[in-house]
Amino acid sequence: MSTPTVKPIKVGDSIILVGTYRQNGVPTNITPYTVTSQVRNSSGVLVMTFVVTPANQAVSPGVFSLAPAVNPPVPAMLVDVMSCDIQFVTTATGIVRSSQTFLIPFVSEITVP
């Protein structure tokens, strides 16, 4: 089984990823969860933390967006294929569920100001 990879992101570009939390294939309200996400380089060093923003869970259950906690999101030194996952912790019970790890290729930008 291969690791999923998102579309390459150019260094200096804004990043917003959108996902849907599912249990048994069904979009599931994430209101009762604390959701966190980190990005690590190929050496396992933490390079970015994502802020997780839930969509309106009554209208779009399970839908959330990920955006870097700090801008600019990707310094030039971070041209690499990074690993990321998303952790869902049930607030009431502390049960932890993590997404499958996925890859984010960060590539050099060509046109610079």
C-alpha positions in Angstrom: 0.0 0.0 0.0 1.5 3.3 -1.0 1.4 6.5 1.1 -1.0 9.1 -0.2 0.5 12.3 -1.5 -1.1 15.7 -1.9 -0.3 18.0 -4.9 3.1 19.6 -4.5 3.2 23.0 -2.8 5.6 25.6 -3.8 7.7 27.3 -1.1 6.2 30.6 -0.3 2.7 29.7 -1.4 -0.3 29.8 1.0 -1.4 26.4 2.2 -4.9 25.3 3.0 -5.9 21.6 3.0 -9.4 20.4 3.4 -10.4 17.0 4.7 -13.3 15.0 6.0 -13.2 12.8 9.1 -15.0 9.5 8.5 -15.8 6.5 10.7 -16.7 3.3 8.8 -16.8 5.5 5.6 -19.4 7.9 7.0 -18.6 11.6 7.5 -18.6 12.1 11.3 -19.2 15.2 13.4 -15.8 16.3 14.9 -17.3 18.6 17.6 -16.6 16.1 20.4 -12.9 15.8 19.3 -9.7 17.8 19.8 -8.0 17.7 16.4 -4.3 18.4 15.9 -1.9 18.0 13.0 1.9 18.3 12.5 4.2 18.2 9.6 7.7 16.6 9.9 10.6 16.6 7.5 12.3 13.4 6.2 14.5 13.3 9.3 11.4 13.4 11.6 12.0 17.0 12.8 8.8 19.0 13.4 8.7 21.8 10.9 5.1 23.0 11.0 1.9 22.7 13.1 -1.4 23.0 11.4 -4.4 24.9 12.9 -7.4 22.7 12.4 -10.7 24.6 11.7 -13.9 22.6 11.6 -16.6 23.6 9.1 -20.2 23.9 10.3 -20.6 20.4 11.5 -24.5 20.5 11.3 -24.2 21.2 7.6 -20.9 19.5 6.7 -20.2 16.8 9.3 -16.5 15.8 9.5 -15.3 18.5 7.2 -12.3 20.6 8.4 -9.4 22.7 7.0 -5.8 22.7 7.9 -3.7 25.9 7.7 -0.2 26.6 9.0 -0.1 28.1 12.5 2.6 30.5 11.3 3.1 32.5 8.1 5.1 32.4 5.9 4.3 28.7 6.0 7.3 27.2 4.2 10.8 28.7 4.4 13.1 28.0 1.4 15.2 25.6 3.5 12.2 23.2 3.7 12.2 22.0 0.1 11.6 18.3 0.9 8.8 15.7 1.0 7.2 16.1 4.4 5.1 13.6 6.4 1.8 14.6 8.0 -1.1 13.1 9.9 -4.1 14.3 11.8 -4.9 13.2 15.3 -8.5 13.1 16.6 -8.8 12.7 20.4 -12.3 12.2 21.9 -12.7 14.9 24.5 -14.9 12.8 26.8 -12.9 9.6 26.8 -9.4 10.5 25.6 -9.5 7.8 22.9 -7.0 8.7 20.2 -7.5 8.0 16.5 -5.0 9.1 13.8 -5.3 9.5 10.1 -3.2 7.6 7.7 0.2 9.4 7.2 0.2 11.4 4.0 3.1 13.1 2.2 3.3 16.8 1.3 6.0 17.6 -1.3 7.3 21.1 -0.9 9.1 22.3 -4.1 11.1 25.4 -5.0 9.3 28.3 -6.5 10.6 29.6 -9.8 9.1 33.1 -10.0 10.1 35.1 -7.0 9.4 38.8 -6.2 
